[in-house]
Amino acid sequence: MLWRNASGFQHLVNRLSSVVDKIVVILYLRKQAGFIESNYVERLKSGFCLDFSTYAQTRLDTELAEFPLDYRKLIARLDDSSGIELIVRDYDAVRSSSVLPGFLDIIGWPREIALTEERVNTGDPLVDALKNFCRAQLQRKLTNADERLIELIDASIPVRPRMSGKTLRSYVRHFASCNRELAQRFGLPSLVEEPPPERAFGEWRGLGSAPPPDDGMQPVVTLDNLFSKDFVAVVTAAAQRFALMDAALADARMIAGQRLNEIEDLRSRLARAEQHELASAAPEPPPSLPPGEAPEPPPTLRACASAFRAWALYRLRA
């Protein structure tokens, strides 16, 4: 509101002045490079499709409606506003811990009344930012192969990447005078920083539009490399190969399943055949007899008994 509508901000201050004794504006300043890195990832959540290098270089000279990166212009608006007291603090000095304790000290919050801090604007994981960027660039939903490849790339990056040394040098040099002036006025020495040194081994001769990896000054992977059209092209091409491999594996699994079913069917048939063969070869059980009746002897024994009776009769007649 302050930057887009200074008169509206002054009107708000005038109305508040009628109900409060003092109005204090507490402003936390962040180094421009760190802000751009964070702001870019936030923009990706809403379908922003510009690559990082283009966005970063454009913001050096283009002022958006939110506020200028030359903080002197914003503070000049506050200086022109009447009825307020301005306090400026260094955001980077407390970013890793918490802004809340220093803020409570400024407003005189009673220490015996504890407050629980809940962070609601934490940065997205890198993998989510990369997926958002690729969706915006491709203007379509990511395939399973796209997402798997991005997740593999993310898993291979040991630390969260920062902007390239070339981009960082541009920011430090561009806002050097602004930050020195504000550091001196408000006692914020950490706003002043030295640009990283130039590359020592000559100009980059690689392919693609993205800047080269840095020579030991930054992580090898940079935001300029990842959030670039070249990265999207690599992901798209590799994901197509992934999809072909997935299709081939799916076909192989289907064929293997069919062969397994055939083998199980053959095993079942063989087991039934063996059971039938054993049943056919087994002797038939003897018929059941009434109680007290002896079983009939086998045919061979009957023949022997008949022959013995005939021989016995012959001997008696003789």
Order of alpha helices (4+ residues) and beta strands (2+ residues): alpha-beta-alpha-alpha-alpha-beta-alpha-alpha-alpha-alpha-alpha-alpha-alpha-alpha-alpha
